[in-house]
Amino acid sequence: MAFSILSIHINSCFFFKQSKVWNFSEDKSSPTPNHVLASWFRLKYPHIALGALASSAPILYFDGIAPQHGYYYVVTKDFKDTSESCYNTIRESWNVIDRVAKEPNGLSILSKRFKTCKKLSTSSYLKNYLSSMYSDSAQYISPIKNTVKLICDAIDGAANKTDVLGQIFEGVLASGSKNQSCFELERNNEPSESESSTGWAWQTCSEIVLPIGVDEDDSLFQPSPFNMTDFIDECKKRYGVVPQPHWVTTYYGGPGTGEYIR
């Protein structure tokens, strides 16, 4: 509401009484609610906002409107279409990581193979890092830098030189991390975590509940279906808040949103 009041005030001060604003949101550095807020502002105040442009605004990924596995299905398709051998290697790598992690000194082995800045306390940090790398490379793909192709070319190119873990690490380097002396995979749990990331994490546990999971057997990623009960328990434990999965569609609308502003 504050921005709507500000827009009206500015228009009145400069005698732009018939003018409308455009909302822009573009931020690839971290997950933030700015993108969806730009779209929702257009829906909530159509008499003020003429339109909204956002680089990433999943306004229909709530309350069962879109398939829970839809996001990771698209990421999987990007990699499979780029290189099926790369896709198969990545799929195989999850089980390899799990197997090595269970071995004596397995976490030390993984830490050394992936040049982590400190020894891994669990293989989950490594798998989360890789999952984010694959997802981001597909989500922020561009004609100038096709990171999916760079990763797959590196993975495929190392097929006859090293094992599966070595191939995956070559993909990590190709993603744009060649100049790093080590990889801090557990940094998201440190106090240095950005304010926008912290705020976004809290909002996904309160009002902006995105039910994203991995359900497909042929997914690039290990199966991890979204479970609302587990999600609620985790949010209560982490922030002391109870998620409101129906708030977005109740307040801003759900299916047929486009009909509201025609």
Secondary structure, DSSP 8 states (H G I E B T S, - for coil): -HHHHHHHHHHHHTT-TT--EEEEE---SS--THHHHHHHHHHH-TTTEEEEEES---TTSSTTSS-TTHHHHHHHHHHHHH-HHHHHHHHHHHHHHHHHHHSTTHHHHHHHHTTBSS--S-HHHHHHHHHHHHHHHHHT--SS--HHHHHHHHHHHTTTTS-HHHHHHHHHIIIIITT-SSB-TTGGGSTT--HHHHHHHHHHTTT------B--TT-SS--B---HHHHHHHHHHHHS----TTHHHHHH--TTGGGGG-
